[in-house]
Amino acid sequence: CFARPAMSKRPAESSNGHSSHNDHSAHNGSSSKMPRLVTEEELERMVQERLEQARAAAAAAPTAASSAASSAAASLPLMAETFNPNDPVHGLLQLPEVIRRVVDTPTFHRLRHVKQLATCELVYPGATHNRWIHSVGCASLAHQMVKGLKHRQPSLEITDRDILCVTLAALCHDLGHVCFGHTFEVFLHSVGRDKRRRLQASAAARGTTLTEEDEADLLRYEKWRHERGSTMLLQALFTEVRGHLEEAGLRVDEQGDDFACITELVDPPKRLEELSQRGTLLTDWGTVVSGRPVAKAWLYEIVSNWRSGIDIDKFDYMRRDALFLGIRREFDHNRYLMGVRVTEDANGVKTIAPPRKDKANLRENMLELRKMLHRAAYQHKTTKKLELHLIDILKIMDEQPLLTGVGGRRLTISEAALEVDPVAYPKLTDTFILSKLLDREDPALERAAQEYEVRFVRRQLMRLVGDWDLPRDGDEGSMRLPEAEAVIQGVKRCYTRFAHLKSPGVPVRDVPIEELRCQTVALTYGMGHCDPISRVHFHGARNGPEAEIDSDSKPLGHKVFFFWNPEPSARLDEVTLERISYSFNRWANDQVENERASARARMPPPSRSPVRSLNRPRKLQIQSSCPTDMDDDERMRAIAHLPI
């Protein structure tokens, strides 16, 4: 027999040292609380009853069972937050151990050799950070954001798989970036334009047009994006660490395809915007997305936000770039991460919603900071010069097959990128290109190495002719950003006809059109002509999406950079530079006058009183290495009386 002891307490004494009447009564009845002896059969029956009760409770509460499973998943060794790199921006990070297994692979390690800001470090010496630390920082922000939502909104039923998918997507979103980042994209687009001109000239000589095959080939150059490389390298990474990812809990089942989810989070399907515009996103979600059901559509707005562009990628790179550029301004992303919630939009689709009170903070501290970084660093005139010189050097290098691809096939750098060759593509890093230029061991690259030394080492850069801020709404009218080729052709015509009006006693130097370079830039909030704030669903006192016009929205800016790139020996020809600057100013003035004439033609006729004459045009905002006197320009225009 077994004894089941009963717990007893010593009766409390009264203040005079004697037990109270109630205590005495309880003491007298203490014999009923003596341990009761049970047989072995009775004990076994009691255990069976308890087991039956536990089974019944588990069957009646599947949610509790799934919660227990989630807790068990959290106890997996690879989900323990033991990967703690020290980030100069975010401090000591806390990431799952499985992230370390991904980071310590050759596929991810190559990002250490791709600079975040490419040529900016030659203007801002501190901007030497790379895409490796940016990607790890993004992973930390995504991990922190989804964990916070899980804590604040248990009804979302966020699983550890959801958290890990978002964290891995943030970690791998820049996996496909190659040497010099977005400058390489501009290089490939430029190669495509050059190839198009050659093919069009050849077709015109034959009296034909470009074939469909030619157009398809040219579009590969002109529409190339690094996301294709990200998808390829991401699949290679899945193969490399599949065992670790499955050990951490990722799988394919009725709840979703975790591996497809990560791929879609990195590069959301483009049709999501179309479905949202039509109001069918809720019903048609499953036709374009396979990683998660529509109930978790909000997950697709964290890493690469297809709705508004406000995502953790921008939070990290703006904070990080500002720090290393030495710009003393930052956006408080922690306020956003702690205040954000998931609510339903007008069509019933769950979306990320910051507090309405943070609307001004988003615009003034995040979107304006992005524009400031573009003006101060990304679109700095010297940065643009170095980018154009780098593109010239890459074109020279592209004449030689420098890479070995699948099957030992030799590829040029453009071919490796276009074909996303699994062997050659990962080799396209800053370190690879710069080592070829600096070691000077390949005679076929000597011309490219010499150009690099002259332009980057000795800093004999092209000259700035003009840096023009196009008129915006509220000035002479909103002007459309012109094509770079059209600008070059227009300035060349002006130079041919009017260069002699400047410094008449000095012979006019012939300027080949190849020496004239132009880049056009649209300074936006990251969503083209759309205002991201108008696409954000705020939560707070007044629920619902933003339907009113945002009076704080500022007009978008456009810039035209125009450069003269002569032989290094002619760089100091100030008279020619002044004449080209004068020609650029004439061309720009005529563009504004043509725009004003078009605006007058669109105005309705006066009904009662004549319309007052338009105000005199404002002085154009053009910066130049050799500024021209606008009063002198007007005098020259009066003498010439020649239309452009």
Buried (B, 14 or more C-beta within 10 A) or exposed (E): EEEEEEEEEEBEEEEEEEBEEEBEEBEEEEEEEEEEEBEEEBEEEEEEEEEEEEEEEEEEEEEEEEEEEBEEBBEBEBBEEBBEBEBEBBEEBBBBBBBBBBBEBEBBEBBBBBBBBBBBBBBBEEBEBBBBBBBBBBBBBBBBBBBBBBEEEEEBBBBBBBBBBBBBBBBBBBBBBBBBBBBBBBBBBBBBBEBBEEBBEEBEEEEEEBEEEBEEBBEBBBEBEBBBBBBBBBEBBBEBBEEBBBBBBBEBEEEBBBBBBBBBBBBBBEBBEEBBEEEEBBEBBEEBBBBBEBEBBBBBBBBBBBBBBBBBBBBBBBBBBBBBBEBEEBBBBEBBBEBBBBBBBEBEBBBBBBBBEBBEBBBEBBBBBBBBBBBBBBBBBBBBBBBBBBBBBBBBBBEBBBBBBEEEBEBBBBBBBBBBBEBBBBBBBBBBBBEBBEEBEBEEBEEBBBBBBBBBEEEBBBBBBBBBBBBBEEBBEBBEBBEBEEBBBBBBBBBEBBBEBBBEEBEBBEBEEEBBBBBBBEBBBBBEEBBBBBBBBBBBEEEEBBEEEEEEBBEBBBBBBBBBBBEBEBBEBEBBBBBBBBBBBBBBBBBBEEBBEEEEEEEEEEEEEEEEEEEEEEEBEBEBBBEBEEEEBEEBBEEEEEEB
